[in-house]
């Protein structure tokens, strides 16, 4: 059986979760909200438990968007490295930051001057080098989602997550597979869809996939990471309440259930204002902010359970101790992979993609002729 317990302080009699902070832990005072959770798996005769502590950080920007680029980035470095210190004190093995964590989420503006200067190399950029030192120091795998400038291929930009190993090495990178074209999410002004597929990274603490932000709306995207063997799939995001909040609490959980892995949703917090007003193409007045990023980061488990979420409006660190053995245990219980009938759907999708595809529909003959 699987049990989820929450801490660091919980009332076992009432089942209520003690609110966010561990006031007895000096390091916890560095962040606004600290939550610690545990997810167990059944014991096995042959395999030992595969215990991993997952860390998820959500945060707001530190300086106004009018501040110089390097000052904004440095302020975020200073803020996040303190939270990483706390994560290390909590024994975190694998840590993921939010989407494009080194900058404001400026893609709503459609402006490029200044904003594109936040882009940096995934392999040799200043942020990667800084985190390499920390990852090695703390024996921690760190997933760092940034705006990448691909210096090898014409300096084009990508929305990228860099995977840094616990030895301080860059294991690889994954890019955003699905780019939104809705409301103020004007990301295709800056970068396009990944051509890298669905890489899964074998690390010292398990197999990891990264499904960046908008990709969570696409079930096949989640599925591909699972078929490539992911045991944890992180969903670093930047999404606002007026658009996606009703979906947020469902999508990662559905993915965890369907694919029998841990799905970790991470969202930034706060409202970011920009100097120049912009419109959304909806006839409404121009505005200077994207809307409120609502945080609420959480971990969804293979058995359908989930942790409590972090705050809607405060920086926070969620630490979840999991047993990766649960992935196989749930997989064997439900047999989703065995019963998926991939050849059937593979053939259907192949035919659907052909220009001459005709939908398979059976019309009631008593309805008469169609109007079109």
N, C-alpha and C positions, 0 to 999 in steps of 0.2 A: 504494500500500500504506500501511498505517497502522502506526506503531511507537510504542510507549510506552517512555519512558525515565524513570528516577527519579533524584532527586538529593536534596540538592545534590552528594552524592558517591556514585558507584556503581562497582561493580567490573565493568567491561565483559567481562572474561574469564570470570568465573564466573556472571554474570547475577544475582548476589545484590544485594539492596537494602541500601545502607548505612543503619544505624539512625538514625532520626529527626533528630538535631540537627546543625546546622551550627555547630560550635564556633568557627569563624573569624569568624562574623557576630555582632557585639556585640548587635544587636537581638534575635537568636534566644534570648538568655538570658532574655528577658522571659517566655517561655512554656516549658511543659514539653516540648512536642513540635512540631517544625517539619518538615514534609515538602514537598518540591517535586517536581512531576511535569510531564511534557510529553507531549502527544498530537499527532502530526503528521497532515497530510492530503496527498494527492497534489497536485502542482503543476498549475495549469491555465493555458491560453493567454490567456484573457480576464480571468478574475477573479483579483485579487491575493489572497494569503492574508489571512484575517480572524482575526488573532491576538488572543485575549482571555485574560487571566489571571483565573482564578476563585479566590476565596478562600472557605474554609469554616472557621468557628470552632466548636469544641466546648468546653464548660467545665462545671465544677461551681459550685454556689453558693459564696459567699465567707463569709458570716456565718451563724450558726445561725438557724433559722426563728423562734426566740423573740425575735430582735432587732427593734427598731422598723422599720416598713415603709420609711421613707425612708432609714434607715441601710443596710438590706439592698440597696435599689436603688442607692444611691450606691456601695456597695462593688463591686457588679457593673459599674456604669459605669466605675469606676476600673480594674478588672481588664480589661474588654473594650477600653477605649480604648487601653490599652497594646498589646494584641494587634493592634488596628487599625493602630497606628503601625508595628508590624512588617510587617503586610500591605502598607502603603504603601511601606515600604522595599523590599519584594519585587516592587513593580510591579503589585499587584492592581488590576484594573479593576472587577470585580463581586464584592461580598462579601456573604455571607449568614450570619446568626447563627442559633442554635438556637431551637426553639419556645419562646415565652414566656420570652425570655432574661432579662428584668429581674426575675425572681421565682423562688421555689421552685415546683415543680409540685404545688400544694396541692390539686388537684381530687380527690385520693383521700380527703380528710377529710370532704367534703360540708358543711364549715363555711363560712360566709360572712363572719361578723364578722372584721374585720381583713384577711382575704385579698382581698376585693373592692376594698380600697383600693389595690391594685397596678394596677388598671385605669386607663387614661388615653386621651385622645383620640388617634386615629391621625394627625390633621392638625395639631393644635396642642399636643399633649401635651409634657411636659418631655423625654421620651426622644427624640421625633422632632426637637424643636428642637436638642437636643444633637448628634444625628447629622447634621442638616442642615449644621451648621458643619463637621463633620469631612469629610463627603462633598464639600463644595465645596473645602475645603482640599486634599484629596488627589485631586481629579478622579475620584472613585470612586462607582459606584452601590452603595448599601447597602440590603440587604433586612433589615428589622427586625421580627421576629415578636413581637407583644406581646398582652397582654390589653386589648382595646379597650373603652372606654366610649363608645357612640354618643350624643353629646350632642344630636344633632339629632332622634333618634327615641327619645325616652323614656328615655335613658340606659341602654339595654339593653347587655349585654355580648356581645362576639364574640371569637373566637380569630382574630386578624388579622395579616397581614404587610404592613407599610408599605414601599413602594418609593420610595426617595429617590434623586433623580437626581444626576448628577455635578456639576451646577450648584447643588446644595443645595436644589433644589425637590422638593416631594412630587409624584411622578408619579401615584400612585394607591395602591390597597390591594386585597388579595385576602383572602378569608376561608376558613375551614376548611369543606370541603364534606361531610365524613363525620365523625360524632361517635361515638366508641366507647361501648359499653355492655357492657364485659367486665372482669372482675376489679375492681381498684381504680380503673379509669378512669371516674370518675363525673362526666364533664365536662358532661353534659346538665343537671346541677344548676345550672350557671352560664351556659351558652350553648347555642345550638342550631345547626343546619346553616346554612351560608351561602345567601343568596338572590342572590348576585352572579354565579353561573355560573363560567366558567373564563377570566378575563381574562388576556391576554398583553400585556406592557408592552414597547413599542418604546423602547429606550434607546440611548445613544451607543455601547454595546458589545454590541448584539444584542438579540434578542427573548426575554423572560423570562416564565416561568410559575412559580407557587408552589403546590405540592401539599402542604398541611400535614399532617404526621404520619399519622394513621389513613387518610387518603386513598390512601396507597400500597398498601393492600390491595385497591383497587378499580381494575381495569384500564381501565374506561371513563373514570374520572377522569383517569388519565394520558393516555388517548387524546385527550380533549377539548382539553387544552392543546396537544397536537401538531397537531390539526386547526385550531386557531386560530393556528398558525404559530410556536410556541415553538421556540427553538433550544437553550435551557437551561431545565430544570425543576428547581427546588430543592425538597427535601423536608425542611424543618426539623421535627425530631421531639423527643419526650421519651418514650422507650420502655425497658422494663426486660427484663433477660435471661431471667427465668423465663418470660416470655410470648412474646416475639417474636424473640429472637436467631437462631433457626434460619432465619427468613424474611428477616432484614435484608440478608444478603449477596446475595440473589436478586432481590428485588422491584425495586429501582431499576435493576438491570442488565437485567432483563426489559423494563422500561419503555423504557430507552434503545434496546434492540434493536427492539422492536415499533414505536416511534414515531420512530426515527432522530433523536434529539436527545441532548444531554448531560443525564444525570440525577444530581443531587447529593444524597446522603443525609447528613444532619447530625443527630447525636444527642448529648444531654448526657451528662455523666459524674458518678459519685458516688452516694452514698446520702443521701437527705434525710429527716431525722427530724422529726416534728411533736409538739407538746406532748401532744395528746390521742389516745389509742388509737382505732383504728377497725377495723371488720371488713370482710371481703370478700363476705359473704353465702354463704360456702362451708362454714360449720360449723367452720372453724378458729379458733384463738384470735385475739383482737384484737391488733393490732400498731401500731407508731408510724412505720413507714417503708413506702415504696412498693415498695422493692426496689432493686436496683442498676441505674442507667442505665449502659449499656455502651459509649458512645462509638462507636468504629469507623467514623467518618465517611469517606466515599469518593466518588469521581466515577466514574460509569459512562459509557462512550463509545458513540456510535452504532453502531460496528462490533462491539460485544459485549465489547471489552476493558474493563479497569477499572484504576484506580490502586490502590496499596496503601492500606489504611485507616490512620487514626490509631489511637492507643492506646485500649484498653478503659477505662482508668482515669485518664488524665491529660488536663489541658487541652491543646488543640492547635490549630494552624493548618495547614490543607492548602492549598497553592498549586498550581494546575494550569494550565499554559499549553496552550490548545487552539486549533485552527483550526476556526472555525465552518463553513468550506467542507465539512468532513467530513460534515455533516448531509445536504446534497444529494447528495454522492457516494455515500453508503451508500443513500440513498433511491432513487437511480437504479439502483444495482446490484441491489437486492432487489425493487423495485417493489411494496412492501407496500401503499402507498396506491392504486396503480393496480389491484391485484388484490383489494382489500378487500371489494368488493361491498356497499357501504354501503346501497343501497336494499333489498337482501335482508334485512339485519339490522335496518334501520329498520322495515320492515314487520313483522318478527317481534316486535320489542320493542313496537311499537304494539299488536299483538294480545295480547301477553303481559300488558300492563297493563290490559286490559279485564276487568271482573268475570266475564264469561262465557267467559273463555279456557279452552280444553281442550287439554292437552298432546297433541302428535302422537306417538302411540305405536302400534307394530304388535306385537300379541301373538301369540305362537306358538299356533296353534289346537289343538295337541296338549296344551297345558297344562291344558285343562279350564277350569272356571269359577273365577273369582277368589273369594276368601273375603270380599272387602269390596266 
